[in-house]
C-alpha cells in the first residue's frame, strides 16, 4: 500500500487527531520530524515522487539533464527540499489537529497585517462578491478553519463525494461551522449565486485535476490545474484574491494576500480563461517563491514531470474543477 493511501486512511487520521490533541507542541514537532524523515526515505512512493517533481519544477530542476537550469544547485539540494517539504507538512498536520478546537490558540498562531484583518472583517455579504483563491502553502487547513470563523464566512468549494480519510476531513470541516459546497455543476451554480449576492467563495487553485480541458502555465510549464475559480469570477464579474501563509521563525503563520485581481474579457472564452488563470497563477508563484519548501501538494502538478501525456491546452467552455480544497 502506498504511503499516501496509508496517511489518508480513516484509521491514520483518527490516530493523528487523537495523539496531536494530547501531545505537547515541542514533542509533537519532534515526532513530526521523525515521521517525515521515514516517509522521505520511501523514494519510490507516489507521494515522495510527486513532492520531488513539484519541488523540482518550482526550483528549476531539469529532469533530462539531471541538474538545475541555472546551475546554482545540485541534486542534493533537491533531496533537501523534498525532506524539508515533508517535515514542514508533517508539522502543519500536527498544528492543525493540536489546535483545531482551540480558537484562541489558533488566533495566536496566525499573524495578520491590516490588509488581512480588513478581509477577515469583511461582511458575509458586501456590495460585490469575491473569490478567495487558496494555496496549499504551509498550513492551508488551519488557515481555512480560521478564515471560516471570521465575519467574512465564505462558501467553501470542496471535493464531491469524499472517501476514507478525506470523508473524515470533510466532516471535521463541516462540524467546525464551514459552509461546504461540493464542487459539482450544481455546486458551481450555488457558488455563482452566492457571488452575485455579494458573498465570498473560497477554493483551492493549486491541486491538479484529471484531464483538464484548459491548462495554464505555472512556473513556466503547462500545468494540470483547475480553472473553476476563473469561470466563477468572470461569470459573476468579481475579483480574485490569492491567499496563502508562510511559517516564519517566530513560529507563527504569516498570512499572505494579494490585491484584488480583476478579470480581463475576450471574445474567445478559452483565451479569456487561460489568460486570467495565468494572471492569478503569477501571483501564486510569487507567494510560493517566498518559501518553496512550504508548498506541499501530494500529486504531480505538471503532467510532463511524471511522463504523463498532457491534455489539450484549451478548447472547452466547461471549467476544470479542482478535486480538493
N, C-alpha and C positions, 0 to 999 in steps of 0.2 A: 504494500500500500504506500502511495506517495506521501511525502511529508505534509504537503498542503492539505491532502484529504484527512490526515490524522488531526492536524491543527484545527481544521474547520468542522470536525465532528462534534456532535452534541455533547458527548461524554467529556471530550477535552475542554470545550468551552465552559461547561459547568464546573469542571475541576479548576480551571484557571480562575473563574469568578469566585469560587469558594475560598481558594487559597489566597488570592490577592486581597480580599476583604480582611483577612486575619493577619497577614504578614506585614511587619513594619516596612516602611518605604525603603530605607537603606538596604535591608536584606532582600527585598523584592528586586531592587536594581541589580544586586549581585547575582541572584538566581536567574534573572532575565539575561544577563550577560553570559552565564554558563550555558543556558538553553540555546541562545543564539549561536554560540560557538559550536555546539554539537550539530545544529542544523546546517551551518555553513560548511561543515565537513562533508555533507551529503551532496557533493557537486553534481551528481547525475540526476538529482531530483528535479522535477519540473519547477518547483518554487525557486530553488537556487539558480537554475538556468535562466528563469525569467528575470530575476533580480539582476543577474550578471549582464544579461542582454540589455536591460533598460539602463543600468548604470553605465554600461559601455557606450550606449547611444548618446547619453547626456554628456559624458566626458570626452567623446570624440574617438572612441576605440574603433580601429579599422580591423574587423574580424578577418579579412582576407590577408592583410599584411602582417597581422599579429602585433600591431603597435598602435600608438595614438597618433592621430593625423598631424598634430603639431610637434611631435617628438619630445614633449616635455615630461611625459610619464611613461611608465612601463607596465608590464602585466602584473607585477607585484602591487602596483598602485590600484589596479582594478580589483585584485583579490582583497585588498584592504577595504576598498569602497563597498564591496559585497558584504564583508563581515560587519562593517560599521553600519550599513543599512539594516541588516538583520538584528544587530544589537540594539539600535535605536528603536526599531519597530517593536522588538520584544519589550523594551522599557515602556513604550507607548501603550501597549496592551495591558501591562501591569497597572499603569496610572489610570487607564480607563476603568478597570474593574475595581481598583482600590478606592477610587474617589467617586464612582458613579452615583452613589446615593447621598453624597455629601456636597450639597450645592455651595456651601460657604467655602469649603476647602477647594473645590473646583474653581471658584471665582478667584481665589488667591493664586492658583496656578496659572491663570491666564492674564497676560499683560495687555492692557488696552490703551491705545493712544486716543486723543479726542475724536479722530475720524472713526475709529472702531466704535467708540461709545455712541457716536451720532447714529451709526447704522443700527446698533443694538437697541437704541431708544426710539427707532422709527415706529410709528403706529402700525398695527396689524394691517390696516387699510389706509393708504395715503392717497394723494391726488394722482399718483401714477404708479403702476406696478414695477417690479424689479426682479430680475433673475440673479440669484446668488450662485456663482459657479465655483464649486469647492474643489480643492486639490487634496490628494492623499499625501500631504506633506506634514511630517511629524505626527501629531495625534489628531487625525481627521475626525474620529468618532467623538472624542472628548470635546472638541470644538463644536461639533454638530449638536451635542447634547446641551452645551452652554447656550448656543445661539437660540435653540428652540425654547429656552426658558426665559428669554428676554421679551421685551414688548413687541418686537417685530413678528414673532410667531409665524415663521414661514411654513408653507406647504412643502413637504419633502417628498420628492420622487424617489422611489425605491424599487428594488428588483421585484418583478412579478413572481408569485408562487415560490418563495424561498424554501429551500430544503435543508435538512440536517442542522448543522450549526448556524447556517445563515437564517433559518427559521427562528432559532433561539435569539439571535441578534435582533431580528425584526420585532419579536415580542418584547424584548427589553426596551427597544426604542419606543414602541407603542405605549408600554407601561410608563415610560418616562414622560409621557404627555406630548409626544411628537404627532403632528398631523401628517400621517404617512399615506401616500397615494401610489399604488403600483404604476410603473412606467409603461402602461399599455396604451393602446389607441384611445380607449375611453378615459384613461387616466390623464393623457395629454389634453383631452378636451376639458376635463375638470381644471387642470392647471391653467389652460388658456383663459377660461372664465374667471379664475381667481386673479390672474394678472390684470385682466380687463376691469376688474372691480377695484384695482389698486393694491392688491396683495403682493406678497413676495413668494417666489418659488425657489427652493434650494435643491441643487442637484450636483452630483459629481460629474466631472468632464474629462478625467484622465485615466479611467479604467477602460480597456479595449472592449470592442463589441465584435460579434461574429459577422463576417461577410458584410461590412459596411458598404453602402452604395456610394457614399462620398467620403473621400479620405484626404483630410487636410495634412499639410506639412507641419511637423513638430520637431524642433531641433534639427531642421534641415532635411528631414526624411519623411516620406509618406507614412502616416500612422493610422492604425485601425481604431480611431477614436470616435465617440458619439458626436452627433450634431443636433440632438433634440432640443438643447437649450437655445440654439440659434433659430431653429424652427419656431419655438415659442416666442422668442424675443422679437423676431421680425413680424410674426402674425399679430402679436399684441402691441407692437410698436413701443417696446420698453427697453431700457438699457440693461447691460450685463455688468456686474462687478465680480471680479475674481477674488476669492478669499482663500487664505491658507494660514499656516502658522509654522514658526520655527522654534525649536527648543534652544534657548540661549544658556550661557554659563551661569546665569542666576537661577537655573532650574525652573524657569517659567516658559510657558508657551507664548511667544510674542505673535500677535495676530497681524497678518498682512492683508491689506485690502486695496484694490485698485480704484482709480477714479471710474465713474460710470462710463461704460463703453457703448456709444450709440451704434446702432446697426446701419450699415450702408444698404442702399437699394440698387437693384439691377433688373433689367427686363428678363434676364435668364435666371431662374430660381436656383439652378445648380451653381452658377457662378456666384450669385449672391450669398448662398450658404457657405460655399468654400471660402470666399474672401472674409466673411465675418468670423467664421470659425478660426481662421488663421490669425485674424486680428486679436481675438481673445487669447489664443494659444501663445502669441508673442509675449503677452503679459505673464502668462503662466510660466513661460521659460525663464523670465527674469526672476520670478519668485523661487523657482526650483534651483536656479544657479546660486542663490544665496546660501543654500545648504543642500547640495545634491544628494548627499548620503542620507538625508532625512526624507527623501521622496521614495515611497515604497508602494509599488503596485505588483501584486503576485502573479500577474500574467504578462506575456510579452506585448508591449505596446506597438512595436514595429514588426509587422509580419516578416519582413525580409531578414530580421535578426535571427530567426529560427528556421529559415529556409522555407517558410510558408509562401504560397503564391498570393500576392496582394489582389484585392478586388479592384473593380474599376474605380477610377479616381472621381467620377461624378456623372451620374446620368439618371437620377430619380428625383421625384418630388416628395418622397417619403423621408422623414427624418431617421437617422440612425440613433437608436435609443440605447443608452448605457445600460449594462447589466448590473450596475452597482451604484449605490450611494451610501 
